[in-house]
Amino acid sequence: MRFIAADTFALPFAGDFNPLRSHQLASQGKNCYEERFKMELNIQEIKNIIPHRFPFLLIDRVVDLRPNEKLIAVKNTSINEPFFVGHFPEEKIMPGVLIVEAMAQASCIYFCYSKNLIGKELIYYLAKIKAKFLKPVVPGDQLKIEISTIKMLSKAGFLKAKALVQNQLVAEAEISFGIKEL
């Protein structure tokens, strides 16, 4: 259902009527179904999906997850990150390989939800990455990672990843990988 006017309300599911939220969505040209199926994941939920831990867990939060459609995750960078100490000590930047690793971790989360593999023990095999780096990521930046589908098979994913800082593209990649269930 699409909102036509600000005084038009929608009931996405019985008992879920919220006129204030419906009005906010209508004024933005959105529908209740779109907002209803948006998922967010905190750090504990992320740790239940992928095996990485500090300092190699490079996703802080998933702010928008829609299986088979898209994922948006964030990584907050801080001057205290171990990789800033040794990588270009005079000019602190996040290494490109770690930006790609953050995109790969977000891709694994997206694939896991899209293929309904939550709770299963998986091994991910990275097959190929084609990446482009456009701007540096420095301490204090919030890296926003967007994942979308190129093609997904039952045991493999081909995904498009973008990394942005303040809505400016800093890196993009095509990531392909396979999985094996333990």
Secondary structure, 3 states (H helix, E strand, C coil): CCCCCCCCCCCCCCCCCCHHHHHHHHHCCCCHHHHHCCEEECHHHHHHHCCCCCCCCCCCEEEEEECCCEEEEEEECCCCCHHHHHCCCCCCCCCHHHHHHHHHHHHHHHHHHHCCCCCCCEEEEEEEEEEEECCCCCCCCEEEEEEEEEEECCCEEEEEEEEEECCEEEEEEEEEEEEEEC
